């Protein structure tokens, strides 16, 4: 089985935790007591790695590639299997149809057969238990081999307005006791009253965004229904990449699934959530006797049916009910349950103001580790920098700022001009303006330093790179 994992989305529906430069799929939310320190992306990779003879193709973009590489390495160290994993970079963000075509084309040019079954999996969904889900994948693979495009439909438990719906023809079909339905139509996210009617009718399912098909069938459907993409599948992979930016920005639902006569639905009756809103996270968290879900230190008085997701601050609530509280180092969201779809309005308002709160966290991740902005003022900035073991920053220069580094944990190897020195805990070093320098961690534990920048310009784009082990261009 070939799995195409879609990991290029930049959604901000879980703002202020998810940001454009660190979206939901890479968040490590407390959705599982067994593995609380795994991101949705890592849970997806681990789940699919458990399927027989799995080969995984991760579709992402340049902005997220180091998150993808680092989180893949991290999760593979924790699991027994060692699947083949490829990372495919989109030349541009074009929605799911072009991304899927890119994944199929890459796979076919790298050893896959036209008769192989491919399964499309979003990277930001919660699915449990994994063992049961793998049984559904086996059913989907068999149906795909029979010439169907298989979609997984989630049996709805309530009138949900945050999901799209799939209507099926009522008559059940079956192959070797594998029950499935022919798809009649797809429906966008409905208002509450239509959602109530769908639940009563019984032949509507939530759209999971997961699909299975053979490479030959999906290639033909692309050519038939969206030739702007499909006809280019005859090109070489390099030529296909060159054409990619010209492709329409369209989802696989609009491009093919709403038009094809090959679609069937396999009902999925295990835990599934796309965690598309703060309410959906609340729904799956463990709750106390008053219906509260809390993941940080707090005191709550006369508080009911409320989610408290904190970071570093102590949180106290009084007489709250049906409320969502989400705190990060630089933002606080307080919302009434049932209204969290309006988070997008907050993000839009911040975008119009040009606020960095949409793009970045206080903590910014890099291929070598991360840095946390502690304070910023006129002509200065203070950061806490963490460098992973045996990792290295680029050989670089700044024209507008000097830097002072104080080591608080570990040992730093520092290059300044033509000198190399080792700096230990409670020692410091000064980097003048316009001087070549590099920071490395030669040790086996994370290196932590405090960096004080001083100068007339202290933004991130004052970096001139000369060498970089990660292949990054100057920014």
N, C-alpha and C positions, 0 to 999 in steps of 0.2 A: 504494500500500500504506500502510495506517495501522499504526503500531507503538505498542503500549502497553508502556512500560518501567516495571517495578515497582521503585521505589526507596525504599520506606518501611520496609523491614525493619530490625530493630534487633538482629540476631543477634550473639552474642559467642563464636562457636565458634573464632575466631582471637584470643581473649584471650591475652596482654595488649595486642596491637596494636589489635584491634577492641573498642570500648566502646559502651555503649548510646547515648551521645551522639555517637559517631563510628564508625558500623558499617563492615563490610567493604567495601561497595560504593564507599566514598570513599577507601579506602586505596590508596596508591601503592606496591605491592610490586614487587620486582625480578624480575618474571616474563618480561620481554622486554628483550633487549639493545637492540632498535631504539627502544623507547619506554618506558624504565624509569620515567619521571616522569609516567605516565598512570595514573589510578585505573581500577578495573574499570568504574565508571560511565562514565567518559570513553571507555574502549575500546568500550563498548556503543554510545554515541552516535555515535562515529566510524564504527563498523562499519555501523550502520543508515543513516547519512547517505549511504553509498555506494550504496544501492539506488535504482533509478529512481523518481522522483516520490514520494519518501518523505515522510511527515508523522509526527512523533513526539509522543506524548503521555506525559509523565513523571508517574507517580502517586507522590506522596510525602506527607509531613506537615509541619506547621508547624515542627517541631523541626529538620528537615533542609533547609528550603526554600532557605536562603542557601548551603549547601554545593552544592545543585543548581544554583542560578543562577550561582554563581561558577565551578563546574567546567564548566558548559555554555559560558560565555563564554570560558574558558581554552582549551577544546578547539576551539571554532569559529574561534579565531584561528590554529589550527595546520593546519586542513584547508581544501581548496578549495571544497567544497560548502557550501551555505547552506540546509539543510532548514528547513521550518516546524517549530518546537518549541513545544509548549504545556506548562506546568507546572500540574498539577491537584492541589490539596491535599485530602487525606482529612480529614473532620471527626473521625475516630477511626480507630485501627488495628483492622481487622476481618478480616485475612487476605486471601488472594488473590481469592476469589470476589466479595466486595463491591467490592474495588479494581478488578477488571476491569469489573464492571458500571458503576462510576463513570466509568471511562475511556471506555467505549463510549457512555454517555449524554452525556457532555461532547462527544465528537466529533460525535455525531448532531445535537446542538444548535448546533454550530459548523461546519456545512457538509458533514459527511460524509453519505454515502448509505447506506441500509439494505442496498444490494447490495455495498458496499465490503468488501474483505477486511482483517481485522485480524490482526495477529500479536502474541502476548504474549511478552515477553522479560524475564527477570530481569536485574537490572543488575549482578550480582556474579559472573558466570561468565566463564571464560577460554575463548575460541574462536579457533582459528587453522587455516589462513589465512583472512582475511576474504573474499578473492575466491571461494574455494570455498564458503564458507558462503552467500554471496549467491546462488550457483547453487541451493543447497538451498531457499532462500527462494522462488525463482522456481517450483520444483516444488511447494512447499507452497501457493503462491498459486493455482496451476492446480487443485490438488486441492480446495482450499477453494471455488473457484468451481463445482466439480462437486457441492457439497452435503455435503462431509465436514467434520468437525472433525479437523484434522491435528495430531498430536503428533510431535515429533522423538524418536526412540529412539536412544540411544548404544550402539553395538556394544560389549559388555563385553570387556575385555581380561584381567580377573582376577576372582575371587570377591570382590566389594566389598560390605561390610556398611554402608557409609555412604550408599548411594543406594537409592531406591525402584526397583522393577522394573516393567516392563510386559510381560505375556505376550501374544503374538500368535498368531493362527491360522496354522498352518504354510503354507497355500497362499498363494503370492504373487499379488498383483493388479497390474494395470498399466494406465496410460493413456498412450499415445504413448511407450512404453518407460520410463515412470517407475514403477519398482517400489515397491510399498508393501504393507502388511499390514492386515487388519482386527484391531482390538484385541479380545482376549478378556477380560483382567482386569488390574487394577492390584494391586501387592503392596507393602506397607510395607517399610522397611529390614529385611532378614532377618538371621538369625544366620549364622555362617560355613558350616555344613554345607548349609543350604538354598541359600546363594549358590553353593556349588560345584556343586550339582545343576542350578541354573538355567544355569550356564555350560556344563555337559555337554549339556543338552537342546537348546540352540541357538535356541530361540524366545522367549528373554527378552532384554529390552533395559533399559539404565538409563533412568530417567525424567528427562528433561532439564528439565522444567518449562516448555517452550516449546510454544505452540499457535497454530494459525491457523484462522480461520473467517470467514464473512460475518457482518455485523452482524445480518441477519435471522435466520440460523440460531441464533446464540448467544442472541438475545433470546427466541426460541421455547423454547429449551432451559432458559433461566432460568425462564420461566413454567411450564414443564412439571415441572421437577424441584425447584425451590426458589422457589415462588411468593412467599415472604416478601420476596424481592428482585425477582423477575421482574415481578410485578404492578405494582411501583412504577416500572418503566421506562416506563409510560404517562404518568407525571407529567411536569411540567416539570423542568428541571435544578435550579432553585431548590427546588422541592418535594421532589425526590429527595434533595438535600443535607440537608434538614430531617429526612428519614426515616432517613438513613444510620446514625445512632447506634443505631437500633433493630434493624438487620440482624443476623443470626446471624454469629458469628465462625467462618468455615468456609473451607477451601481450595477451589479450583476442582476439584481431583481428587475430593474427597468430594461436592461439591455437584452436579457434572455429569459429569465424565469417567468415573467408575465406574458411572454409570447409563445414559448415552446409548448408542444403537445406531448413532451416526453417526461414531464414533471410528475413525480409521485411523492407522497408524504409518509414518513415513518414516524409514528407517535413516540415521543420520548417521555417517559414517566419517572424520571429521577430528578434530583435537585439540579436546577439550572437557573442562572440569573446572569444578565449582562451587566449588572451593577450600574445601570444607566442613570441612577439618581441616588441621592442620599437616602430616600425612603427605601429603595431596594436593598441598600446595605443594612439599614435598620431591620428590615424584615428577616434577615438571615443571622443576625447576631444574637447571642444568648442574652436573655433578659431576666431581670429580677421579678419579685412578686408584684411590683407596681408597673411592670412593663417597660422598665428603663434598660437601655443598653449603654454601657459606659466602658471606655477603654483606657481611662487615665485616672489619676488620683483626683478625688472630688468629694464633696459633701452635697447631698441633695435633700431638701426639706419640702414636703408636700409636692413632690415632682412625680409625674406619671407619664408613661408612654413617650419617653423622651430619649434621644440619643445624644450622648456626650462623648465627642471624639477630640481628645486634647493632645497637646504636644509637650510643653515644658511647664506651663503655668498650672497652678492649682485652680480648679474650677468649683465654684459653689453655685447652686441653683435653689431658688425659693419659688414655690407655687407655679412651676412651669408644667404645662401639659401639651402633649402632641407637638413637641418642639425638636428641632435639629440644631445642635451646637457643634461647630467644627472650628477648632483653633489651630493655627500654625504660627510659626515664628513671626510672620509679617502680616497676618490677616485673621479676621474672626468673622465667621458666618453664623447668623442666628436666623432660623427660618421656621415657619409653621409647616408641620407635616402636611403633605398634599400640595404644596406650592413650590417644591424644589425644582420643578422643571423650569422655573423662572431664573435659575442660576445663570442660564445663558444670557439673560437680560443684563445681569450684573457684569458678566464678561464683556458684553458688547459695549456697555457704558465705560468700562475701564479702557477698552481698546480705543474708543473715541477720544479719550483723554491722553492716549499714548502712555498709559501706565505700564511699568515693567511687571506689575503683579499678574498680568495675563501670561507673560512669557516665562519668567524665571521664578524659582524659589529663592529664599535666602541661601539655601544650600544649592550649589551648582555642581553637576557631575561632569567629570572629565575622564578620558581613558586611563589616566594615571591615578585617579582617586576623586577627590572632591574639595571644594572650598566653601566656607560659610562666611557670609558678610556679617561682621560684628558691629561695625559702625562706619559711617561715611559722613564727611563734612567738607567744607570748602578747602581744597588743596590737600586732603588726606583721606585715606581709606584703611580700615583695619580688617584683616581676614584671619580665620583659622583654616589652615591648609592641612589636609590629610593625604599622604602619598602612600599608595599600596606597596607592599614588600617587593623589592627588585624592580620597581617602576621608576620612570624618569620623565621629568618635564622636558620641553624642547630647549635647545640651545637658542637663546633669544636676547633681545635688547629692547629697552624702552627709552624713547627720546625725551619724555616729559616727566618722568618720575624716578625717584630713587626708592630703594626698598631696604628694609631692615628685617632680618629674620631671627626669631628667637625659638630655639628648639625646646619643646616641652615634653616630647616623648620620642624615643628612638634615636637613631644616628643619621645625620644628613651628610651626603657627599656633595660638596658645593664647588662648582667651577666659576671663577671670576677672572675674566681676561685669560691669561695663560697659566693661572694658578689653580690647583686643586687642593681643597682642605676638607677635613672631617670636622663636623660640628656636632657636639653631644648635648645631652639634656642640660638646660640652664646655661647654655652658651649661645652666643649670637654672632652674626656676621652682617656686614653692610655692603650693599650693591649700589654703586654710584649710577647716575644717569648715563645713558649711551655707552654702557659697558656690557660686553658679551657675558652671559652667565647661564648656569644650568643648576637645577636642584634635582638630586637623585636620592632614592632610598636603597642603600646596599644591603639592608638588614632583612630579617625574617618577620618583623612585626611592623604594623603601620607606623609611619613617621608623622608626627604632628608638630606643626610650627605655627607661630603667630607671625603674620606678615604686616608690617606697617609701611604703607605707601605714602610718600610725600611728593608733591609736585603741582605744577599748574594744570595738569590734566591726568586724571586717575581712572579713566574708563578702560574697559577690557580690550578695545581695539588699538590701544597703544602697545602692540606686540609685533615685533619684527622677528620672524622665525628664520633660523639658518639651518638647523637640523631638527628632525622630529622622527622618533622611532615609530609613530603611529601614522605617518604619511599625511599629516594635516598641512594645509597650505597656510600661508601667512594670513592673519585676520586684521 
